[in-house]
Amino acid sequence: MDSQAEPKLKIFFFPYILGGRLIPMIDLARLFASHGVKATIVTTPHNVLLFQNPILRDQKLGYDIGFHTLNFPSEEFGLPNGCENELTTTNGDMFIKLFMAAMKLQDPLGKLLCETRPDCLVSDRLYPWTADVTDGLGIPRIVFDGSGCFSHCVEESLRRYAPHERVLSETEAFVVPGLPNKIELKRSMLPDYVKAENGFTLFLNEALEGEIKSYGIVVNSFYELEQAYADYFQKEMKRKTWHIGPVSLHNRRHIDKVERGIKTSIDEHSCLNWLDSREPNSVLYISFGSMPRITSAQLLEIAHGLEASNHPFIWVIGRILDYSSREKQQVESVLLPVGFEERVKKSKRGLIIRGWAPQLLILEHPAVGAYMNHCGWNSIIEGVTAGVPMITWPFSSEQFYNERFILNVIRVGISMGNEHWVPLKELPRVTIKSEKVAKVVKRLMGSEEAEVLAMRMRAAEYRDKAMRAFEEGGSSYANVDAFIAELKSRRKNQNGHL
Ligand code: UDP
């Protein structure tokens, strides 16, 4: 790949403080290192500790990858030592402090870039200020947002045409204009910062300006998954993009699937033994991502619904936080219905994981037949890669747009029916009843309905396409090489002009 004479391309990767953005950025850096670049992950000490094992393993394999550590100003913002990403926060107040502290990385990053002059900086989109830092130094900035193109196309349409301003109520459906598919949303599904300008709107406007100024965007998706939207993004929105995913597929070794940052709360062997004991396609995997999202009331309804549906399940009950007060601490004891866990254990019908699950390992197991999730982009792309249909249950951020992608574009899922967006750090105000949970689970897991069978087939087809795209000869593989070739030729041209 690399000619002997030509120095390696030197790329810096600068991940954000949210788990769902940090994890894929690490995969991304490892992917590029495996294609022959010198990859440096620029992050803070405790994030280094989280991810050092996979990086050490890659180094042993001969890949040129490592960390550069920037100090994190925890103390200055009253954060406990070690709180450097959202995964370690225990209340909403800490999250705000974390957000502010991350802004302070601007000066040390600028200094580092000035001294070391990498060939490019892959920056999370939520560091808009890296656009000015790189601009001043003539270093190309590449944006990574963790998400696919579809949600950006929806956002752009809402910005351009504001269809949500022409409906009479929160519950009246409207069509998102100009997109390749008919996509309907309701005002109740839109973020508050889209419906009325607030501080976060201004922050996102900055992120958008930063993106427009940047050299290009790497997308954790594959061209065949969202072809029409990848084209829309390039042609209509004039962004230069490389679809290089699914980056989770870079975790080929068993150990990389288990140790992907956070330590799992279950021994992987007991998890796999339990899955081995189940019939193929019989298990529903339930996880709502890396952040707390479920109220205690909703937890009870899900538990009752699962019992009524009578289907095997793995249910990841992550952190349950109480955000009713910004100061309140984590609710340690999660209350499930009386006797629920004992019944589940005795009947061996379910596995409950409190904390962090080895998600990639679970999803790829043949016993898993469907995936209930919150429509975070990583969850979606990992579900697509596993070839399983999904039950969609969005809550926040751009998750309602992503839900439309599953339901209306790739058509591999059915909705749990939540229609009410809440801010990232607030808990849902609507509780879905157990009867509804049971009905949706039964429909996807148990029925031979033609539409459900068609969904299963489509999901399997997308899995095959994902695998092909990522392998040598596939579109994502070729895009990584094309990206590297373009930046090398840019470097050559620049050196020629010196
Ligand atoms: N994840 C995991 N184990 C868990 C919960 C989450 O490995 O118990 C990983 C999951 O595989 C995905 C990420 O965390 O890569 C969640 O990202 P997503 O974009 O879906 O959601 P977010 O947490 O950002 O809302």
Boltz pocket constraint, residues with backbone or C-beta under 6 A from the ligand:
constraints:
  - pocket:
      binder: B
      contacts: [[A, 18], [A, 19], [A, 20], [A, 21], [A, 23], [A, 24], [A, 260], [A, 287], [A, 288], [A, 289], [A, 290], [A, 291], [A, 316], [A, 318], [A, 355], [A, 356], [A, 357], [A, 358], [A, 359], [A, 360], [A, 375], [A, 376], [A, 377], [A, 378], [A, 379], [A, 380], [A, 382]]
      max_distance: 6.0
